[in-house]
Amino acid sequence: MVKKLHEKIAQFQDANMIRAQGLYPFFRPIESGQDTEVIINNQRVLMFGSNSYLGLTNHPKIKEATKKAIDKYGSGCAGSRFLNGTLDIHIDLENRLAKYVGKESAVLFSTGFQVNLGVLSCITGRNDYLILDEYDHASIIDGCRLSFSKVIKYAHNDMNDLERKLSILPEEAVKVVVVDGIFSMEGDIVKLPQIVALADKYGANIMVDDAHSLGVIGVNGSGTASHFNLTDKVDLIMSTFSKSLASLGGFIASDHDTIDYIKHRARSLMFSASMTPGSVASVLAALDIIEAEPERIAKLWDNTNYAVKLLTDEGFDLGASESPILPIYIRDNAKTFQVTNYLQNAGVFVNPVVSPAVPSDSSLLRFSLMATHTFAQIEEAVDKLIAAFKVVGVDNIKEKEKIQTP
C-alpha cells in the first residue's frame, strides 16, 4: 500500500516558489532583542513589524522581575494549572488583570491562541450560535471550529449585516458575538457601541479579543470596552501578553461563575502546561510600568499620528486604520514581496500580508508603531518606503485623514 502523506506534502510549493525568486520574507532570524532597531545578518534594521506597542520587551524592570521569578520558582511548572501547575503568582496576576479590565475574575492560559481555542470550544453548545466578524483573528476561527455550535460570519464591521444574521436566530438559543477590539491586519476598531445595541435587542452576549487593544486604547490602556465606556456590557474580555505586555501567555476575564466554568471545561487550559514563572512575573512588571508611566501610551499615539501624516502626505493607502497598526496597501502579492525585500535590504523590517491571509487585491505591508520609536526613525522608514514603491513600481492612489488620538 502506497503511503500518501509525503505525496500530499510534496504538492505544497508556495514557499519554494517565493524562495526561488529570492523574496522569501518569513522566519527571518533576529540576532538581538525586540526593539526599535534589531540586528539581522549582523546589520542594523529598523523594526516596524513588532507587536511590542509600548516598547517594553527590553525594559530593565521586566528583565529583573523575570530573573527573580526564575530564581524563586524555577524555569517551569511541570504541569497544568488544573493539577500541579498553579503558583501563587498565577493567582496574583489573575486578580490584577480582572481589576485592570473591570471584571470580577480572570484565568490565565499559556498563550493567547489557547485562550480562544479553549474558551470558544466550550462556552456554547450544539444548539447555540457563535457570530463572528469575517476579519476575526485565526485563533477565534479555530476555536469556533472546535465548538459544536453553529458558526455565522458577518461582513467586516457591517452592522446591517450583523443585524440581519442576529434577527433570524432562535430567540431561545445562546448567541455570542465574538470580535477583535482592534483588527490585527486592518488596524480599525470594532464598532462596539452598535454591537452592544444589537446584542441587547436580540439577546446576545459579547466577547472581545483585546490582543491588539490592551495597552493601546482605553483608560490606562485597559482595552476596547473601556475605550467606549462599555465594560459592563461586554461579557468576556480576552487578551494576550505577547504584545504590549512584553511576555507570553493570555487570559480571559468575566464574572466569577463564567470563569469557574471555563476553568473546568476549557481543554487548552486543563491539558496544557501552565504559564512559566518568568512569563507571569514579566506581565506583573509590565502592568506596574503601564500604571506608573501613562506617557508611554501618549507617545505611542504621538508616533502613530506622526507616521500617518507622513504616509498620507505621500499618498500611501492606509485603508481605514484607527490604531498603531498601519496597513500600507499594495494590492498585488508579487509587488508586496518585492517591496518587503527591498526594505529588508535597505534596513527596514515590515511584515508582508498576502493571500490567502487577505484577498490578493488587498495585499499589504503591516507597518506598526512602538512608543519607543523616535520621529527620526519614522522619517527614515517613510523615506525608504517611498524609494521602495518607486523602484518596484507601486502606485500610491489614496489619501486618508489623520488618525485622531482616542
Secondary structure as the mmCIF struct_conf table of DSSP 4:
data_model
#
loop_
_struct_conf.conf_type_id
_struct_conf.id
_struct_conf.beg_label_comp_id
_struct_conf.beg_label_asym_id
_struct_conf.beg_label_seq_id
_struct_conf.end_label_comp_id
_struct_conf.end_label_asym_id
_struct_conf.end_label_seq_id
HELX_RH_AL_P HELX_RH_AL_P1 LEU A 5 ALA A 10
TURN_TY1_P TURN_TY1_P1 GLN A 11 GLN A 11
HELX_RH_AL_P HELX_RH_AL_P2 ASP A 14 ALA A 20
TURN_TY1_P TURN_TY1_P2 GLN A 21 GLY A 22
BEND BEND1 PHE A 26 PHE A 27
HELX_LH_PP_P HELX_LH_PP_P1 ARG A 28 ILE A 30
BEND BEND2 SER A 32 SER A 32
BEND BEND3 GLN A 34 THR A 36
STRN STRN1 GLU A 37 ILE A 40
TURN_TY1_P TURN_TY1_P3 ASN A 41 ASN A 42
STRN STRN2 GLN A 43 MET A 47
BEND BEND4 GLY A 49 GLY A 49
TURN_TY1_P TURN_TY1_P4 TYR A 53 LEU A 54
TURN_TY1_P TURN_TY1_P5 THR A 57 ASN A 58
HELX_RH_AL_P HELX_RH_AL_P3 PRO A 60 TYR A 73
BEND BEND5 SER A 75 SER A 75
BEND BEND6 ALA A 78 GLY A 79
STRN STRN3 SER A 80 SER A 80
TURN_TY1_P TURN_TY1_P6 ARG A 81 ASN A 84
HELX_RH_AL_P HELX_RH_AL_P4 ASP A 88 VAL A 101
TURN_TY1_P TURN_TY1_P7 GLY A 102 GLY A 102
BEND BEND7 GLU A 104 GLU A 104
STRN STRN4 SER A 105 PHE A 109
BEND BEND8 SER A 110 THR A 111
HELX_RH_AL_P HELX_RH_AL_P5 GLY A 112 LEU A 120
TURN_TY1_P TURN_TY1_P8 SER A 121 CYS A 122
BEND BEND9 ILE A 123 THR A 124
TURN_TY1_P TURN_TY1_P9 ARG A 126 ASN A 127
STRN STRN5 TYR A 129 ASP A 133
TURN_TY1_P TURN_TY1_P10 GLU A 134 TYR A 135
HELX_RH_AL_P HELX_RH_AL_P6 ALA A 138 LEU A 146
BEND BEND10 SER A 147 SER A 149
STRN STRN6 LYS A 150 TYR A 154
TURN_TY1_P TURN_TY1_P11 HIS A 156 ASN A 157
HELX_RH_AL_P HELX_RH_AL_P7 MET A 159 SER A 167
TURN_TY1_P TURN_TY1_P12 ILE A 168 ILE A 168
BEND BEND11 LEU A 169 LEU A 169
TURN_TY1_P TURN_TY1_P13 GLU A 171 GLU A 172
BEND BEND12 ALA A 173 ALA A 173
STRN STRN7 LYS A 175 ASP A 180
BEND BEND13 GLY A 181 GLY A 181
STRN STRN8 ILE A 182 ILE A 182
TURN_TY1_P TURN_TY1_P14 SER A 184 GLU A 186
HELX_LH_PP_P HELX_LH_PP_P2 ASP A 188 ASP A 188
STRN STRN9 ILE A 189 ILE A 189
HELX_LH_PP_P HELX_LH_PP_P3 VAL A 190 VAL A 190
HELX_RH_AL_P HELX_RH_AL_P8 LEU A 192 TYR A 202
TURN_TY1_P TURN_TY1_P15 GLY A 203 GLY A 203
STRN STRN10 ASN A 205 ASP A 209
TURN_TY1_P TURN_TY1_P16 ALA A 211 VAL A 216
BEND BEND14 ILE A 217 GLY A 218
HELX_RH_3T_P HELX_RH_3T_P1 VAL A 219 GLY A 221
HELX_RH_AL_P HELX_RH_AL_P9 THR A 224 HIS A 227
TURN_TY1_P TURN_TY1_P17 PHE A 228 ASN A 229
HELX_RH_3T_P HELX_RH_3T_P2 THR A 231 LYS A 233
BEND BEND15 ASP A 235 ASP A 235
STRN STRN11 LEU A 236 THR A 240
BEND BEND16 PHE A 241 LYS A 243
TURN_TY1_P TURN_TY1_P18 SER A 244 LEU A 245
BEND BEND17 SER A 247 LEU A 248
STRN STRN12 GLY A 250 SER A 254
HELX_RH_AL_P HELX_RH_AL_P10 HIS A 256 LYS A 263
TURN_TY1_P TURN_TY1_P19 HIS A 264 ARG A 265
HELX_RH_AL_P HELX_RH_AL_P11 ARG A 267 MET A 270
TURN_TY1_P TURN_TY1_P20 PHE A 271 PHE A 271
BEND BEND18 SER A 272 SER A 272
STRN STRN13 ALA A 273 ALA A 273
HELX_LH_PP_P HELX_LH_PP_P4 SER A 274 THR A 276
HELX_RH_AL_P HELX_RH_AL_P12 PRO A 277 ALA A 292
TURN_TY1_P TURN_TY1_P21 PRO A 294 PRO A 294
HELX_RH_AL_P HELX_RH_AL_P13 GLU A 295 ASP A 313
TURN_TY1_P TURN_TY1_P22 GLU A 314 GLY A 315
TURN_TY1_P TURN_TY1_P23 GLY A 319 ALA A 320
BEND BEND19 SER A 323 PRO A 324
STRN STRN14 ILE A 325 TYR A 329
HELX_RH_AL_P HELX_RH_AL_P14 ASN A 333 ALA A 346
TURN_TY1_P TURN_TY1_P24 GLY A 347 GLY A 347
STRN STRN15 VAL A 348 PHE A 349
STRN STRN16 ASN A 351 VAL A 353
TURN_TY1_P TURN_TY1_P25 SER A 355 ALA A 357
BEND BEND20 VAL A 358 VAL A 358
HELX_RH_3T_P HELX_RH_3T_P3 SER A 360 SER A 362
STRN STRN17 LEU A 364 SER A 368
TURN_TY1_P TURN_TY1_P26 ALA A 371 THR A 372
HELX_RH_AL_P HELX_RH_AL_P15 PHE A 375 VAL A 392
TURN_TY1_P TURN_TY1_P27 GLY A 393 GLY A 393
HELX_LH_PP_P HELX_LH_PP_P5 VAL A 394 ASN A 396
HELX_LH_PP_P HELX_LH_PP_P6 GLU A 401 THR A 405
#
